[in-house]
Amino acid sequence: MALLVMLASCGGDRETTTPTVGPITESVYASGVVKAAGQYQVYPTVSGQVTALLVKEGDTVKAGTPLLRIDDRSTSASARSASAQLRLLEQNSSDSGPVLAQLRESLVQARDKYALDSVNYERQKTLWAQQIGSKSELEQRELACNTSRAAVTRASKALVEARDRLRTELEVARNNVAISAAGNDDRIPTSLIDGVVYDLLVEPGELATPQKPVAVVGSATDLYLELEVDEKDIARVQVGQVVSVTLELYDDAFDATVTRIIPLMDPRSRTFTVEARFTKAPPRIFPNITAEANIVLQQKQRAITVPAGYLVDGTHVLVGEDERQEVRIGLRDLELVEILEGIDSTTVLYKP
């Protein structure tokens, strides 16, 4: 930590500091979810009563393994329902569809509110540092900022889950229509991949329909991160960069590596999708859990750093009450900025 000194001046106390030498890491924040490779929802191709479950939750299955048995007595009704569901999903899964449009708008509003609350919080901190305002006002601004950040995470997660669900449902609905048209009334849904049965969504005696998933299947071992990166940061993200990941399940952070960058921006959220895989997977992990990540851009173990609040106009610092010194900036994180030229570790700096 930098040494803080309070110097008396005519107008009151002036806060100062000296640069410190230590590590600094520049990173990009991203939020997202854990996904199982090939994860999908199993939809039956016919309507009928479930007569038997042929697997249990947690069972390892091969591609083609039967999952359950359905007593189908309404093939024609199933075909009509599949066609109606396809029309509805085509509307809902389009970019202008009501479901995704509303969720994207909610995310945009959440990001805007977080940006405003962040600015208000930083402004209140600056005022409080000058003994302006009250501690209660500062705490209220901090609470509002934290609440807004959590709202962004929730809105982002809701959008990702809804988009994935609608895309999966749309693809299954198209398959259902094709199968119904061909007269295929398969009564035994099977797994499409080698993996694990993560969930069974029906019980014997219940009605299964093409509009309702009956199981969730995904890879048993290949779980990865699907992250959203803001458009202002995506140019600095590259395949192979280290990612520090935190999960709701654990207190510790886990390392991962960027493996894929999808080069298409979501026009509503203004984000890009980045995939990353764990270097060493957590002891236990499950699909769809929330993840927060910092994608490491650069690191230095010994750097001359100053608090970001001591910069003036981005390229200067105060070395006297009214004396400015130009500096060359290197890495930066949320709190510190690396100084490459202009001052050394013994220079006393005045806070603007």
C-alpha angles and dihedrals in degrees: 000000000000117000109251119207128184113217122191118236136171093268096043138280118342118206116227138177142181124228117262130214117228146100124315130185125197113205145162121235120230135170130201147117141279114256132191113227109256092008111168143152117250114230122188117233094221139041121244148108118298106240100177142005109222098190138034130230109275094027117139111233138187126224106281096025110145112243105186143342125244128196101221118202102150110056095150093048089050091054092052092047091049091053092049092047091050092055091049094048093047087057096043097044096051119102090249094043117125097242100053094033091057093047093047090050090051090052092049091050091048091051091048092050091047090051091051094045091048091053091047091049093050091046091051091049090053091049092047090050086058090047091251118137126004138293088241092058090051092050091049091052091048092049091049091050093050092046092050092049090052090048090055090052092049094046091048092050092048091051094048093048094046093047093049092045094050093046091051092046091048093052092047091047091053090050091048092054092049092048093047091049090053091051094246108153099174108182097189114066112206136197115267095204144030105264147088132308099237096179142004110209101189138052131214109281095029123117115254119204135176088247094060126062116232101192145005118227129180144148116305096214110012106083121157142174124257107199135182117221123191117247092242090061104037096088090065095050117095137177110266098033118136117251125201108210132194122194132193089239097061140039093214126079121239130211123237137166130232107248104168140019115196103215097213122094121219100238094211103046093030090225138124125223115240124185123209134178127213117256087209115008120230116259091259128008136169136203120262097023115139120258133190119197144183114208106212112228101173139350136197125184095200118034135144105243138179130187111273090235090069094066118104117207089344096282107054141062132196113249092173136020089277103003117110125202123195115230136185114236126219127170123357137189132182093290111015139053125203116232114211100175140002103055139030135220093275097054114115111225128200121218112241 
